[in-house]
Structures are given as C-alpha cells and as structure tokens.
Amino acid sequence: MVHERSSERRLSQSSYVGDIGAGGSSPAELTPGSWSALLSPRLAYFAGVARTEHVTRAAQEMQVPQSTLSRALVRLEQDLGVDLFARHGRTVSLTPAGRTFLASVERALGEVERAAESVRADADPASGKVAFGFLHTMGSETVPGLIRAFRADHPRVRFSLVQNYGEAMIERLRAGELDLCLTSPVPDAPDLVARRLDEQRLRLVVPDDHRLASRKRVRLAEAADEAFVTLEPGYGLRRITDDLCQEAGFKPRIAFEGEEAETLRGLVAAGLGVALLPPPAVPRPGVVELTVTGQRAVREIGVAWLDGHPDTPPVAAFKKFLLGRRGRLLPE
C-alpha cells in the first residue's frame, strides 16, 4: 500500500480526491453533494481496512475507535450503493467492486501524500524553496552573486528562478507562481509590497565611430535626431527610456525593439542606432558608453511581493537578506 497512517488521519472534507490514472484526471469538485466531498473523509478508512482485512486491527493501526471505522465503512457502501467488502466474522475481504475502487483510492491517497510532502519540503527552513524572479539584465552577475552570498549561510535552500521582464514577473507574482521578484521600475500597486534596493545609472551607448563617441558626457537632447534601439513595450527599461526622452524634449525614433539588453548593445555596435542601457557585465567592443548629464538618468531596482501573502521560512530569510542589501545590491 502507498499511504501512511499520518496521511490517513489528516484527510478532511477539503481533501483533493480524484481518479489520478494514467489517462489523466480533472480537478475534483468539492461542492456540497459532490462525490469527492461526500467520500473523501472515508477513503483512508476504506484503504486501511482493505490492507489489513480486519476491522479491529485497522482501527488500532489508524488509532480510531472500531465503532467509528465500522460506521464509516457501512456509510461508504450505502452512499455508493455497492458492497465493497465481504464479511467473514471479524475479518473482511474485498469484493470485485472493492478491488476496483481500491486501486483508484490508493492512487488518490498516494497523490495527497506526495503533495503534502512536497509543500512541507518547500517550507522547510533549512532546505525549502524560494521562487524568485528577476530582470534579464540582472542575470549575468547580480542574481548569481546574491544567491551565492545567501547560500553561504543557507547552503541547502533551493531556488526556482524565473528570468523575465517586469510586467510578466508581476503577473506571475499575482498568480502565486513567484514569492519575490527583483524588478524596475519599483512597482506601486495596492496589492503589492515593494521596497527600493538600489539604482543603476543609465548610459547612452553609441557606436565607436559615432559623432559623439569622443565625448565622455552628453545631454540626452543631443541624441534627439538619432535612431534608438530599445526593449519592447512592457519592459521597465523601455518605459524609463521613453520617459527620459520625453523629459529631454523629444520622442525617440525606434529602429528596433528587442528583449535583451546585450542584443541591443550588439546592434548599437553594428550601427543600427543608439541606446539607453545599464552598465554591461563586461565591456563590449565596438561601442562607447557616455554619461548622461542634465537629468537623472537612472533606473531604480526594487524587490516586490504580494501583500498579505504569508512567507515560508526560506522565503522570509531570503527577503530579509535582500532588504539587508539596500544600497549595495549591484556589483561595483
């Protein structure tokens, strides 16, 4: 048999019980009067008696009164309208219908057991899991460095990592697929909690043979007539680029929209346009990176989570770690 007594005692009216066969299954309906709601409290009792073929012994193993177990089995058979056991004094044996029913019940109870162990393992303080999202531009150095530093004190904590643009991560946060995410701009929404951690200066990146390439500093307005290569709409950096250009008095003429900052840097080197980008992980040949003056050309980096969402111990520890990195989140 695939279940343990601890699982049997934990089954309740809200337990998920379905036909989890090789052909797939649909979610159990636990509405009043549904088969799942009606039968789930008694399925573990049925499986326990089927295993021992003895009501008294099963009651002792499951630590329930024999009378409770006997009544549950009688009620189960009445509800189904089928005899599941043949009685032989104090012993019982499964009928053909009982054997058919047992196969599905064991799969259902085994699935519940695996689900319970999985969520308990994910919440374990020492070896639990953190679902963490971050921006593409933070994947080469920042996030690996953060995880390395955190795991120095929490070596067994596991991470489920998602690399995406800001709006997509916020959607996954709201869907419960992420515990925390590093994003920019720092979101401001009533259902989220967000904390600013650091900021990055953005640079105007131009080809190394560009008319501005000999400069070290430039006002963004001086690039008003240039073609820009940018991230796609929906990316936080794209929004910041549009806002900074508007503040400088122009709307950027877009030559290309992409998904990766380093792709944009390569297209700048190819002469397709200029770009506003955070510093690269390593210098890239073919481009010159200019400091933008006259306006505050930065992007703020923050951590966000769902308001009112309870943290497991590993998530709470990683959140505390991130908040402790305020002002020193990014590599020097």
Stockholm file with secondary structure:
# STOCKHOLM 1.0

chainA/1-332         MVHERSSERRLSQSSYVGDIGAGGSSPAELTPGSWSALLSPRLAYFAGVARTEHVTRAAQEMQVPQSTLSRALVRLEQDLGVDLFARHGRTVSLTPAGRTFLASVERALGEVERAAESVRADADPASGKVAFGFLHTMGSETVPGLIRAFRADHPRVRFSLVQNYGEAMIERLRAGELDLCLTSPVPDAPDLVARRLDEQRLRLVVPDDHRLASRKRVRLAEAADEAFVTLEPGYGLRRITDDLCQEAGFKPRIAFEGEEAETLRGLVAAGLGVALLPPPAVPRPGVVELTVTGQRAVREIGVAWLDGHPDTPPVAAFKKFLLGRRGRLLPE
#=GR chainA/1-332 SS CCCCHHHHHHCCTTCCCCCCBTTBCCCCCCSTTCHHHHHHHHHHHHHHHHHHSBHHHHHHHHTSCHHHHHHHHHHHHHHHTSCCEEEETTEEEECHHHHHHHHHHHHHHHHHHHHHHHHHHHTCTTTCEEEEEECGGGTTTHHHHHHHHHHTTCTTCEEEEEECCHHHHHHHHHTTSCSEEEESSCCCCTTEEEEEEEEEECEEEEETTSTTTTCSEEEGGGGTTSEEEEECTTSHHHHHHHHHHHHTTCCCEEEEEESCHHHHHHHHHTTSCBEEECCCSSCCTTEEEEEEESSCCEEEEEEEEETTCCCCHHHHHHHHHHHTTTTCCSCC
#=GC SS_cons         CCCCHHHHHHCCTTCCCCCCBTTBCCCCCCSTTCHHHHHHHHHHHHHHHHHHSBHHHHHHHHTSCHHHHHHHHHHHHHHHTSCCEEEETTEEEECHHHHHHHHHHHHHHHHHHHHHHHHHHHTCTTTCEEEEEECGGGTTTHHHHHHHHHHTTCTTCEEEEEECCHHHHHHHHHTTSCSEEEESSCCCCTTEEEEEEEEEECEEEEETTSTTTTCSEEEGGGGTTSEEEEECTTSHHHHHHHHHHHHTTCCCEEEEEESCHHHHHHHHHTTSCBEEECCCSSCCTTEEEEEEESSCCEEEEEEEEETTCCCCHHHHHHHHHHHTTTTCCSCC
//
